[in-house]
Amino acid sequence: MIASSAVFAQVSLSLKVNGDNVFPLVDSRECASLYYDEADFSVIKKSSELFADDVQRVTGKKIVYGSDKALLADHSIIVGTVGHNRLIDEMVSKGQIDTLGLTGRWESYVIQLVKSPLRGVKQALVIAGSDRRGTAYGLLSVSRAIGVSPWYWWADVPVRKQKNLYLAVNKTLSKEPSVKYRGIFINDEDWGLYRWAKLNFEKERGNFGPKTYAKVCELLLRLQANYLCPAMHDASMAFHRIPENRLVADSFAIVMGSSHCEPLLFNTASEWNSKTMGEWDYVNNRSGVDSILKLRVEACAPFENVYTLALRGLHDKAMKASNDMSARKDMLQEALMNQRKMLADVTGKPANEIPQAFTPYKEVLDVYDEGLELPDDVTIIWPDDNYGYMKRLSSPKEQKRSGRSGVYYHASYLGKPHDHLWMNTTSPALMYEELRKAYDMTADRIWLLNAGDIKSCEFAVDFFLEMAYDIDSFSMDRAATYRAEWLSRLIGDEYEAEYADVWDSFYRLAFVRRPEFMGWGYQWATDKHGRERNTDTDFSLTNYREADRRLAEYRRISDITERIYKELPEEKKACFYQIMYYPVKGCELLNRMVLDGQRNRWYAIQQRAAANRLADAVKVCYDSLNIITQGYNDLLGGKWNHVMTMKQGFAAAYFELPKLYSVDLLAEPSLGVMAEQEDLLKGAKNFHSLPCFSAYLPDVSYYVDVFNKGSKALKWKASVSAEWILLNKYAGNTFTEDRIEVSVDWKKAPLGERVCGMVEVTSDNGDKESVWVSVFNPPSPSDLDSLYVETNGYVSIDAAGFHRKVENDAIKMMILPNLGVENVSVQMGNPTAPPQRTGGRNTPRLEYDFYTFEQGSVDVYTYVLPTFVTSSDRGYAGHEATNIETKYGVCIDEGPVMNPSTSSFEYAQIWYESVLKNCRVNKTTLHIDKPGKHTVKIICGDAGTVLQKIVLDFGGMKRSYSGPLPTRVMKK
């Protein structure tokens, strides 16, 4: 038997020119030839053409290929499907190649070297597939080995030129794919791919057509995918209106499907003509609807398809029908049964042998839950909530279905509460966590990714399909770093450490808030105002340096990205621009535009001179976004012209220039002062004060902004009332503003709980402002090492910083890197594990020790991933209990256990808020009986709950978006 191995490990480039496992593909004397059998599937010829082109890309030499045996040379590649290639079948019968483990496998292949298999052939590289795609995958895996990426065309990945190609070949049997059907859905394509095809790539047709779909299908084949749901918006030419499209897809062995709202491969959005076909109404025009669908099945039956069973309204809307759910269920039941009968009648096969899928998307899930009887062989494709969280997965009963299940996952989305179409920023760690959960609950039949218009979703497409092909090759750790690994594979690993650093921050920042959501508006919120109305963000400009830290980190990774771009050789720049430069730079500029626009409006209220310069800087960001977007479209002589735009969707406005204010400055300089965390400008207090410094967090500093309200330069000086107050600057001369960092010299600070001091700022024209400095430096307790400590009336805890964990055989705590508001989260058990009793004595839990100087009520805020219940059939909840929602436990010490939830109902207000910030924040009010050391416990209820952060508010927490930074005492 041949041992299975990791994908692509079977063939690699060899530095040796001779050896038992070395195959000379191209050298100075000869090129190997490639033989396939004319009787084999058309995709074998197609993949042979692609492979020959790949060899030429690398070496400049094109190998001879074809089905004529006269082409066989001393060194030959013989590629074919077992049972469809006579030479391979003869080698099998002679025992020259071993296909014992190949028989009956799905999309698998054997690669091995055979000495003197035929007269005139000294050595053959044999690639034998179990079926047509297995054969093609095997041959194209050699393309990867010689340095041709599946993304060579779609992402302009450079090919490293080589004069000679020697292959080290290990005798290998590939594994079966983890998921049977793996592919993408081109969607919401109006603003990118459609315009690119219409105005650039396929302008002779003025729309999508065979030329575009040939490139899409080639990409899928090279990525070892097999399934395509084509573009379906009414602006796009429907796939099946051009019969040649079906031939193109079949030549690449791509299985055709359709989206959840397109029954039996029929595009209702653009193909249904109410003037000639009647209304799309199954109650009043049943025969008309069925007759059209039957015609589509007849046209598609000769090809390989997965048929969608569906009955939704035109263009992804609910079907017109009764408001009575039972009546809707009966209508859908009848429609699906009629569709199955059509399939059986037209194909002549039993219905249970024809691949079919049903997707309970949006309102269809409610109809399904009404008691829809779905035939056992039909695959249920469970959708996410459009924002990356699986809404439902198969119940224990559904997991026994022969049709198994699948997933429909969004890397791009148009809809409520807000689109995310411009930049794919879905966390790879989140994708793996959710999709692995789905796979473990029998979602192994169909994986479909809504890939938008592909461009900007390249990484998500690759990652999704790689997992679908071999999910066991991934882990949380690999998922978190996979984009750096992928980019290194595309253009080399010289900067892999920098890639890892940048992508780690990129996904952390975007997880907290996607770029498309930075306008902070809702789309289609009212009939009067369907378009988003941009507002200030919830990022605080003064509390916890939240906005400053976000912008500083974006600047840092943008600077790294720009440096790499400048240093790269010219042949790598186009790929790098698309895959890294534009996403990183685009997100940085957008965040600067939005947050500095917000800062401009806030400064204007304070009459700060800096407001006017900020307005100019915001306009530069806006112009720069347009420039780099045009730069994308201008790459490679305009190859991608019209594909990239920020102005996507019908109702988005986040990309617009923010509202900006100007300030009429005083003729003379005028002093203004603002202390950190002064977020209320009027009516709160009539003096300036910094947050209290704590001896337990000695490295913390706070700032005082010294700003000018006049048109001339402001000269200022600062002094302190005590020597233990340290300033990083004591004087300045500014037209706009200076920032003083204030800290404490703890060696000189007096002991006490109410130590006070003052910073005094004066200007040359006699203005004076004072800022109070408070210090908390009690003589005891003296040792709080590693505890989380209260400061300024709150305790902030990062989930991964637990002091203890309690586990059992079923529940193990798992660290999830690059996920969550603090960038590392903790998952309480595998989501497939049974639920736990939060009130039990030894229930698995996380424990965090903290020290407070207060007693009484405390609000405990827990930040969790907004995950749903895994299935509708959750069994008996128990006495005086409910399991409609997920739950986890929260308590302090041995106090009562409260049970907040991670889940909500889709389109509820809490769901809107949670998916926009990738976080459900739950408030639980508990009680502490005395000051001192205590323990907050997060107890496992529903397995798979992911904890991001905890904040205990004793009355001092200030308004912010993500809460204060952790307040852990670090060991000295």
N, C-alpha and C positions, 0 to 999 in steps of 0.2 A: 504494500500500500504506500501511497505518497502522503507525506505529512502535510497538513494544511499549514499555511503561514500567513503572515500579515500581508495586506494588499501591497502590491508592487515590490515586495522583497524578493520576488523570484528572479528578476532581471535587473542588472545594474551595469553601469559602465565599468570596464576593466582596464587597468593600467598594463596588464599583461597582454601580449599578442599571441601567446600560445598557451595551451593547457587543455585538460580534458573538458573543462566547463567553459571554455572561451569560444565565442562565435564571432568571426570577423564579418561585421555587417558592411563596413566600408573601409578599405585600406588603399594604399597607393597602387596595388596591382589589380584589384577587382572590387566589384560591388556584388553583394549577394542578390539573388533573384527572389521573387515572391510568387508563390503559386497558390491559386484557389481553384476550386472545382466550379465549372459553369453551372452545374446543377444545384449548387448551394444557394442560400438565400441572398437576395440583392444587397443586404447590408454588408455581406462579406466582401463583395466587390467595392462597395462604397468605402468601407474601412480600409481596404487595401489601397485605394486611391489616396485617402487621407494619410496613411502611413508613408506612402511613397513621397507625398508632398512634404511630410515632416522630415524625412531623411534629407531631402533637398534643402529644407530650411536650415538644417544643421551643417551639412557638408558642402552644399552647392551641387551635389550629385544626385540624380534621380535614379533610384533602382528600377530595374525592369520588373514588371508584374503582369500577371494575367492568368488565363486558364489553359494556356497551351503548354503541354508538358515539355515542348522543345525549349521552353524558357528555363527549365531547371538547370542549375549550374553546380559547380563543385560545392558551393555553400548556398543553400537554399532555405528560405522560410516557407514552410508548408502550413497553411492556415485553413481550417475548415470545421464544420459542425459534424459531430459524430453521426454517421448514418447518411450524410449528404456530401461527403468528400471521399472518393473511392480510394485515393492513396492512403489517407489516414485510416480508413476502415481496413485496408490490407495490412498496415503496420500493426493495428490492434490485433488482427487475427494471427499475425506472426509473433505476437508478444513483444514487439519492438517498443511499443509505448503502452503505458498502464492507464487504462480509463476505468478501472474497477470502481473507484470512488466517485466517478463523474456521472454515471448512469442515473437518470431520474432526478438529477439536481437542477435547481433553477438558476439560470444565468451564471454558470460556473465554467471554469476552463482549466486545462492542463497545459503547462509549458515544460518542455524538456528537450534536450539535445539527443539526437539519434545519429550514430555513426553508420555511414554507408547504407542508408535505408533502401536506396534504389541504385540501379546502374547509372553511373555518371554523376552521382551525388556523394561527395565524401562526408559531408556533415549537414544535417538538417536541423533547423530550429523549428520544432513542431508545436503549433498552438491549436489545440483541439477543444471545441466548446460543446457544452451539453445542449445548447440551443443557439439560436442565431445571435442573441445579444451576448451570451457568454463568450462566443467566438470573437465578436467585435471587441468586447472589453479586454480580452486577452491580448489581442494585437495592439490595441491602443495603449495598453499598459506599457508596452515597449516604447511607444512614443514618449510617454512621460519619462521613462528611464533615460532616453537619449537627450532629454532637456526641453521637450516641447510641452508647454503647459496647456491644459484644457482651455485656459483663458488667454491663449496667445492672440486671439482676434478680439474677443469681447473686452479685454482689459489691456490689450497691447503689451503683453508680457514679452520681453525680449528673449531671443533664442541665442544661446552661446554657440558660436561657430567653432567647428572642429573639423580637421582634415580627415581623421580616421575615427571609426567607431568600432570598438571591440566590446562585446557583451559578455559579462559573467552570468551564466545561466544556471540556476539551481532548479532541480527537478521539483515541481510544485503543483499542488492542486489548490486552486483558489477556494475561498469559503463561499457559501451561499450568502446573498445579501440578507441583512437583518430584516428589511421590509420588502415586501414583494413588489409593490408599485410605488415608485419614488419620482416625484416631479414637481413642476411649478405651474402656477396659474398667472398669466400675464393680465394685469388688472389696473384700472384707473390710469390707463395709458395715454389718455387724451393730451396731456401736457408735455410728454417726453417722447416715448418710443413711437407713438403715432405720428407726431409732427416730424420726428427724425426720418421715419420711413416715407412719409408723404412728401417732404420737402428736400430730402437728401438721398437716402440710400435707395429708395424704390420710387423715385419721383415719376418715373415713366408710367407707373400704375397709379400713383397718387394715394397710396394706402398700403396697408400690410398686404403681403402676397407671398408667393413661393420663395422669392429671393430672401426675404426677411426670415421666414420660417425655416429655411434651410440652415441659416446661421444659428437659430435657436435650437434646432434639432441636433445639429452637430455638437453644440455645447453640451446638451444633455447626454448624448452618447459618450462623449469624452469624459464626462463626470460620472459615468456609470449609472446614470438615471435612465428612466424608460417611459416617462409619463408626462403628457402635456395637456393642459387645459388652456386653449388659446384665448386671445383678447376677445372681450365680449361687449365692450361699450358700443353704443349705437354709432359713434363716429368712425369706428374701425370696421373695415370690411370683414364680415363674418367669415370664419375659416372655411366653412363648407360651401360657401357660395362660389368658391374657386376649387373645382375638383382636383386641380393639380396639387393643391396643398396636401391632400390625402396621400398622393403618390410620393410627395417629398417626405412626409413623415414616415411613411412605410419604408422608404429607401434607407432611412436611418434606424429602422426598427423601433420607432417611438409609438407607444400605445397612446391613442387619443382618448381624451375624456372631455368633460365639460364641467363648468362650475356648478355649485349647489342649486342655482336657479335656472339651469338650462336642461330641460328634460330630454333624454335620449339624443344628446349631442346637438340639440336645436337651440340656436341663439334667439331667444324671444325678444331681446332688446332691439336687434336690428333686422331680424328676418321676418318677424310677424307683421303682416300687412292687414290691418283691420278692414281696409276697403275691399280687398279681394278674399280675405279669409274669414271675415266676421270678427266679432269681439273675442279677445282672449279671456274666455269666460267658460269654465267647465260645467257650470250649472245650465247655462242656456245655449252653449255651442259645443257640446261634448263631442259630437261626431266630427265637427270641423277641426277641433284641436287634435283628436286622435288620428284623423286621416293625414294631417300634415306630419305628425310625429312618425307615423308609419312610413311615409315617403323617405324621411331622413334615415330610418333604420335600414331600409332597402338600399339606399345609396352607400351606407357605411359598412354594411354587413361583410363585404369581402375583406375588410381590414381588421386589425387587432384593436379592440376598444374596451374601455370600461364605461358602461352606460350609467349615466346618472338617472335615478328615479326621482322625479321632483314634480311639484306643481306650485310654483310661486308666481307672483304677479310679474308684469313686464319690468325689466331692468331692476332686478334685485329688490322688489317690493312685495309686500304681502298680497296674496291672491284675493280678488274680490269675492266675497262669499258672506254667508251668514255670520253674525256675531256669536251665534251659539256654537260653542266649542265642539259639542258632539256632532253637530251638522258638518262643521269643517273637517272633523276627523273622518266622518263617513265619506265625504267628497274626496279627500286625499286617498283614503283606502281604496276606493273604486278606481281612481286614476292610476295608482301604482299597480294594481292588479291588471288593469287594461294594458299598461305599458309592458309588463312582464309577458303578457300573452302575445303582444306584437313581436317582442324579441324572439320568442319561441317559434311563432308562426313564420317569421321571415327567415330566420337562420336555420330552421329545421332541427335545432338542438333543444334538449330539455332546458327549461328556464334556469334550473339550478346549476347548469354547467356554463352559463354565460356570466362573465364578471359584471356585477352591478354594485352601485354605491348609493347610499342615501345619507344626506347631510342634514341633521336637525339644526339648521342655522336660524338664529333670531326667533321669530314667532313660530317657526316649524317645530321647534323643541316643545313648545306648549301643546301643539297638536299631537306630537308623538306621545307626550305624557298623558294625553287624554285616553290612551289605550290603543293607539295605532298598532295593528298587527303586521309586523315586518317579516317577510319570509326569512327563514333561518340562514340562507346562503348569502343574503345581501349584506354587504359590508357597511356598517355604520361608521361614517366619518364624523368624528366629534370635532367641532370647531372650538378655537379659543375665543376669548371675548373681544377679539380684534386688537388687543393690547398685550398679548403674550401669555395670558393666564387661561389654562384649560377650564372651560365652563363645566364640563361633564365628562366622565369616562365610564367605561362599561362596568355595570354592577356585577356581582358574582354570578347572577343568572345570565346576563348578557355576555359574560366572558366565555360561556359554554357554546355560544353560537358558532356554527361552522364558517360563517362569513367573517368572523372575527371583527376587528374594528380598525379605524385609521384616524388620522388627524388632519385638520385643515388649519394651518397656522399662518399668522399675518406678520410679514416683515414690512408691510406697507398697508395703509388703510385710509379710506375716504368715508367719513361718517361721524356721528355723534360719539362723545362730546367734542372731539377735535380730530382733524386729519393728522396723519403722520406720513407724508408722501415725499418730502424733499430729501431727507437724509436718513438712511437706515441706521439707527442707533440702538436697536434692541439688544439687550445684554446677552452675550453668548452664554454666560453662566446661567441666566434665567432660562434661555432656550433649552439648554441641556437639562436643567432641573425639571422643567415642565414636560419636555418630550421624553425623557427617560421614564418619568412617572407614567406617561401615557403608554409607552412601549411595554412597560412591566405589567400593564393592565390590559394586554392583548391588542394594543394598537400597532399591529405589525403587518397589516395587509396593504394599506394605502397611506402614504404621507404626501400631502400636497401643501406647498408653500405659496402663499400669495406674495409674489415677488415684484409687485408693482410693474414698472416698465424695465426691470432688470438692472439698468444703470443706477448706481448708488446702492443697489442691493446685492452686488456681486459677492461680497463676503458672506452674507446671510444665505445666499443660494448655495455656495460651496459648503459651508458649515452644515447646513440642514441636510444636504444630499450626502455628505460624507458620513454623518451620523446615521442616516437612513440605510446606507450601505453596510456600515460596520459600527454599530453603536457601542459594542463592547470595547472598541479601541479608544473610547473616550472616558474621561472621568471629570469630576468637577475641576480638578487642577488643570487638566489639559484644555478643557473648555475655556477656562479663564485666560489662557495664554495662546489660544489657537490662532488668533488673528496675527500675532507676531510670528508664529510658526509659518502660517500661510504666506505672509508677505515675504518672509525670508526665502521660502520656496520659490516665490515668483521672481524676485530680483536679487537674491543672494543674502547671505546671513552676516555680512560685514557689520550691519547696524542692528543686529537682532536684539541686543540689550536695550538699545534706545527704542526700538519698536515696542518691546514689552512694556517699557516704562510709559510711553506715550499712550498706548492703547489701554493700559490699566486705568490711567487717569481719564482718558476720553470716555470710557464706558461708565466710570463712576460718576462723572459730571452729567452725562446724558441720562443716566439712570435716575438721578435726582430730578432732572427736568429735561425732557426732550427739547431740541431746538424749536420744533414747530409749536410747542406749547408755551414759548416764552412771551407770547402776546397776552397770555393770561385770560383770554376770552373764551367764550363758548360759541360753538357754531349751531345754527338752527335753533337757538334758544327760544325765540318767539317768532310769530308770524311777521311781526313788524320789523324785527331786527334779526334776520336769519344769518347775516354776515357777522363774523367775529368783530367785537369792539375791544380794541387793545386797551389795557389798563396798566397801572403799576403792578409789578410782580410782588410776590410775598417775600422775596429775598430782602433781608434787612440791610439797609445801608449803614446802620450804626451798631446793631446788636450782634455780638459774637463775630464781628468782622465778616459776616456771612457773604455779602456780595463781593467784598474785597478779596476774600480767599478764593472765591470761585473765579473771579477775573484773573487773579494772579496765577492760578493753576492753568487756566486756558492760555495765558500769555507764555507760561513756561513751556508747555508742550508744543505750542505754535512755534516758538523760537527754535526748539529742537528740530521740528519738522522742516522749517525753512532752511536751517543749516544743512540738513541732510540733502534736501532738494538741490541746493547749490553745489554740493560736493559730488553728487552722483554724475556718472558719465551720461552723455546725451541720450544714448540708446535706452536708458532706464527711466528717463524723466517722464515720459508720457504715461507710463504705467503708474509710477509713483504719484503723479499729479492726481490721477483718478482715484487711486486706492487709498492714499493717505493724505496728500497735501490738501486737496479740496475738502474732504470731510473735516479735518482738524482745523484748517484755517477758516473754513466756512462757519463752523460752530463757534470758534473764538470771536470772529467778527460780529456774528449775530448777537452773541451774549454781550459783547462790549456795546454794541449799538443800543440794545434794549436797556441794559442796566445803567449805562452812562446817560441814556435818555431820561431814565427815572431819576438819576442823580441830578441832572440838569434842572428838572422841575422842582426837586426838593431844595436845591441850592438857590433857585430863583426866589423861593419864599423867604429865604434867609438874606436875600440881597447880596449873595456872594459874587464877587467878581469872576470867580472860576466858572460860574454858570455859562457865561458867554463862550469861553474857550471849550467847555464841554460840548456845547451845541455844535461847534465847528468839528470837534473830534467825532461826534456821532455822525455827522454828515460824511466825514471821510470813511467811516466804517460802512455806511450805506453804499457809497460809491465803490468802495473796495469789494464789497460783496458782488456787485454787478460786474466789476472788472474780472474777478477770478472766475465767476460763472461764465462770462464770455470767453475767458481763457480756456476753460474746459471745452467749450464748443469749438474753439479754434485749433485744438490739438491736431497734429498730424495733417495739416492742410485742410482742416474742417471735416475730418472723418465723422466726428460726433456732433456736428452742427445741428442745433435745434433739440438735442436730447436732454440737455440740462437746463433747468429753470427753477427758481425759488417760488415762482408764482403758480403754484399748483392748487387744484381744488377750486370749488365754487365759492367758498365762504371764508377762506383764511385771510388774515391780514397781518400776521406776525412779522412778515418780511417788509412791511411798509416803514418808511421813515417815521420814527416816533414824533409825537407832539413835543416841540421844543419851545422854551421860553427864553427871552432875552431880558437883561437887567439894565436899567438906567443907572449908571454908577454915579456916585458922588464925585464932585470935582476934586476933592482932597482925599487922601487915604483915610480909611476908617477901620478901626479894629473890631473884629468879631471873634468869638471863641465858642467852640462846642466840644464838650467832653464825650468820650465814648459812652454809648448806650443812652444818650439823651435823645430819645426818639419822639418825645412830645415837645413841641416848640413853645406852646403857650398854655397857660392855665394849670400847669402841674406843679412847678416850683419856680422860685425867682432867684435861684443861685445855681452855679455850676458845680457838679461833683462827679468824680469818677466812681466806677464800681469799687467795692471794697477789695483790697489786696488781702490775700490769705497766706499765712506762713506755711500752710500745708501744700500750697501750690506756688512755690517761691519763684518759678521762672516766668510767671505771667506778667505781662506789661499791659498797660492801657494807654490810649492816646488822647491827646488834646489837639484839636485842629485850630490853628490860628489862621484866620482868613481876613481878606481885605474886602471892603465894601466900596472902595473908591477907585478912581481911574489912575492914580499915581501910586508909585511903589510904597509899600508899607514897611517901615522899619520897626522892629519889635525886639524886646528883650524879655527873658523869663528869669524868675528867681524862685527859690524855694524857702520854706519856713524852717526846714530842719535838714540836717546833713544826710539823713537816711533816705531822703527823697532824691532819686536820680533822674536826670533828664538826658536824652541823647543829643539835645541841642539847646543852647541858651540864648540864641539871638538869630535874627533872620531879616531878610530884605526881600519882599515878595510882591508881585503884582496880583497874585491870586491867593495862594494858601501854602502853609507849611504844616507839617505834622510833627508834634513833639511826642516821643515815646517816654512814658513815665514808668519807672520801676522802683523797687525798694532794695536798699542795701540791708539785708536781714541781719548782718553782723552788728549793725548800728541801730537798728530799729528797737525801740523800747518794747518791753513786754506789756501786754494788756489787750483787753477785748475791744476797747474803744479809743484806740490811738488815732489822733488826727493830725493833719498837716495841711499845707496849702501851697499851690503853685500860683504865682502872680505873674501876669503878662501885661506889659506896658508898651505903648507905642511912643514914637518921638513927638507926636502931637498931643500927648497927654492922656490918651485913652488908657483905661486900666480895667482888667478883668481878673477875677480870682476863681480858682478851681479847688474845691475841697478834696483832700486825699484822706481816705479812711483805711485803717490797717487793723486786721484781726490777727493778733499775735499772742494768744493765751499761753500761759505757762504749762498748761496740760490740756489734753493728753499730748505727750511728746512723741509718741511713735504710732503713726497711722500708716506705715508702709504697706503698700499694695491695696489699701482700702480705697473705695470711692468716697470722697468727702464732700460734704455740703459746702457750697460757696455761694454767696449772694442769694441765698434762699432756694437753691436747687442742687440736685445731684444728677449728673449725666453719666450714663453707662453704655459702653459699646458692647454689643451682644457677645462678641468673641472673648471678652475679658472676664468670663465667669471664674469664680474661685473654686467651685466644685460642680461636678455633674453626677447625677444619679441615673443609672441606666438599668435595663433588664435585658433579657434575651431578645425581646422583640424590638426595643427602642434603643438605638445608639445615636448619640449626638454627633452631627457631622458639620465640620467647618466648611463654609461656602465662600471661597475667595472671589474678589472682584464683584461682589453683589451686596447691595444695600447702601444706606446713607452713610455708613462709616466704612464702606468698602469690604467688610468681611461680616458675614452673617452666620447664624447657626440654625441648622435644620434639626428639629427634634424628631428623629426617626425617619425611616423610609416611608414615603406616603402610602405604600401598600400594606404597611403593618396595621394591626387592629387598633382601634381607639383605646385610650386609657382613661381611667377614672381620676379626674383631677382632685377629687376629695380623698383619694386613697393615702395610706400612710407611707407607702414606699413607691409611689408613682414616679416615673422618670421625670427629672426636672433639672433646671439650671439654677444655681444659687450665686448671688452677688452680695458681698459684704460691703456695707457702707457705714459712714459715721455722720450723724446729724447732731446739731446743737439745739434742735427744736423738739417739741412734742405736740401731739394733736393730729389733726387731719392733714393728709398729704395726698395730692393728686399724682397718681402713677400713670404716666403715658407710656404705652408700649407700641413700638413701631414694628409692624409685621408685613410680610408680603400679602397682598390682597388675593389670596388663593380661594378657590371655590371648594364646595364639598365634592368629593371624587365621583359620587354616583347618587342616584335618586333612591336606591334601595339600600338604606342604611340599617335596616332591621329595627328591632325594638330598642328604644332609647333607654329604658329602665324606669324605675319608679321615680316620679316627680322630676322627670328630665325631658329634654328635647334634643333632637339631632337634625333639625331642619337646617341649622347653620353649623359651621365648624365652631370649635371652642378650644381654648387653652386656659390654664389657670394662672391667676396672679394673687400672691399673698405676701405679707411681711411677717417674718418670724413664724409663729404658730397661729397667726390670726386667721380670720375667715378667708376662704378662697372665692374670688370672683372669677367669672368665666366670660371674658370678651370673645369676639369672633374675628376671624380673618375674612369671612365671606359676606356677601350681600347679594341682592338681586340685581341682575344686569339692568342698567338704566335708572336705578335708584340714585338719589343724590350722593349717598356715601360711596357708591361705585364710581360715579363721575370723578369725585375728588380723589379717590384712591388710585385709579388707574392713571390719572394725569401726573401723580407724584410717585407712582410705583410703591405706594406705602399706605397701609391702613393704620391710622393712629387712633388708638383706643384710650380713653380716659377712665381710670378706675380710682375711686376715692377710698382710701384706707386710713388706718389710725395707728399712730405710734404713741406708746404710753410714756416714754421718757427719752431724754437725750442720750446719745451714746451709740454704740455699735449695734447694728441690726442687719438683717438679711432679707433681701427681696428675692422671691422665688417665682420662676416662670415654669409652670407645670405642664407637661404634655397632656393634651386632650386628644385632638385629632393628630395622628401621626403625620409628619411632613410639614407641620407648622414651621415657618421660617421667621426667626426673630432677628430684627436689625438693630434695635436700640431701645433703651429705657431711660426715661427722665422722671425723676421725682421732684415735684414742684411744691415747695413749702411756702410759696407765696411770692417768690422773687423771680421766677422765670420770665424773661422778656419775650416780646413778640418776635418770631422769626419763622422761617420756612421749614428748616430741618432740625431746629433745636440746638442747644449749646453743645460745645465740644465736650468729650469725656473729662471727668474731674477726678481722675485716679491719682493717688499719691504715688509717686515713683520712688523706688528704693534708691537711697543715696549711696 
